[in-house]
């Protein structure tokens, strides 16, 4: 795992927690912030996954 994968999954988790907290507290803005943070984390983790795939391809070539 590389830094982007770890940071992305951490952001994704924090976003999910914030989203659920917003639902529980009936706070629409917190819920939206959580969804955004979760999606940013997914993108960052995806970037990290792509980097790892490229490294694997280079190693196996």
C-alpha positions as CSV (number, residue, x, y, z in Angstrom):
1,X,0.0,0.0,0.0
2,X,1.2,3.5,-0.8
3,X,0.4,6.8,1.0
4,X,-2.4,7.7,-1.4
5,X,-4.2,4.4,-0.7
6,X,-3.9,4.9,3.1
7,X,-4.8,8.5,3.1
8,X,-7.7,8.0,0.7
9,X,-9.2,5.2,2.7
10,X,-8.8,7.2,5.9
11,X,-10.6,10.2,4.3
12,X,-13.3,7.9,3.0
13,X,-13.9,6.5,6.6
14,X,-13.9,10.0,8.1
15,X,-16.4,11.1,5.5
16,X,-18.7,8.2,6.2
17,X,-18.6,8.9,9.9
18,X,-19.4,12.6,9.3
19,X,-22.2,11.6,6.9
20,X,-23.8,9.3,9.5
21,X,-23.4,11.9,12.2
22,X,-25.2,14.4,10.0
23,X,-28.0,12.0,9.5
24,X,-28.3,11.3,13.3
25,X,-28.1,14.9,14.2
26,X,-30.4,16.0,11.4
27,X,-27.6,18.3,10.1
28,X,-27.9,18.6,6.4
29,X,-24.6,20.5,5.9
30,X,-22.6,18.0,7.9
31,X,-24.2,15.1,5.9
32,X,-23.2,16.8,2.6
33,X,-19.7,17.5,3.9
34,X,-19.3,13.9,4.8
35,X,-20.5,12.7,1.4
36,X,-18.0,15.1,-0.3
37,X,-15.1,14.0,2.0
38,X,-16.0,10.3,1.4
39,X,-15.9,10.8,-2.4
40,X,-12.6,12.7,-2.2
41,X,-11.2,9.8,-0.3
42,X,-12.5,7.3,-2.8
43,X,-10.8,9.2,-5.6
44,X,-7.5,9.5,-3.7
45,X,-7.6,5.8,-2.9
46,X,-8.3,5.0,-6.5
47,X,-5.3,7.1,-7.6
48,X,-3.2,5.1,-5.1
49,X,-4.5,1.9,-6.5
50,X,-3.6,3.0,-10.0
51,X,-0.1,3.9,-8.9
52,X,0.3,0.4,-7.4
53,X,-0.9,-1.2,-10.5
54,X,1.6,0.7,-12.6
55,X,4.4,-0.3,-10.2
56,X,3.3,-3.9,-10.5
57,X,3.3,-3.8,-14.2
58,X,6.8,-2.3,-14.3
59,X,8.1,-4.9,-11.9
60,X,6.6,-7.8,-14.0
61,X,7.9,-6.5,-17.3
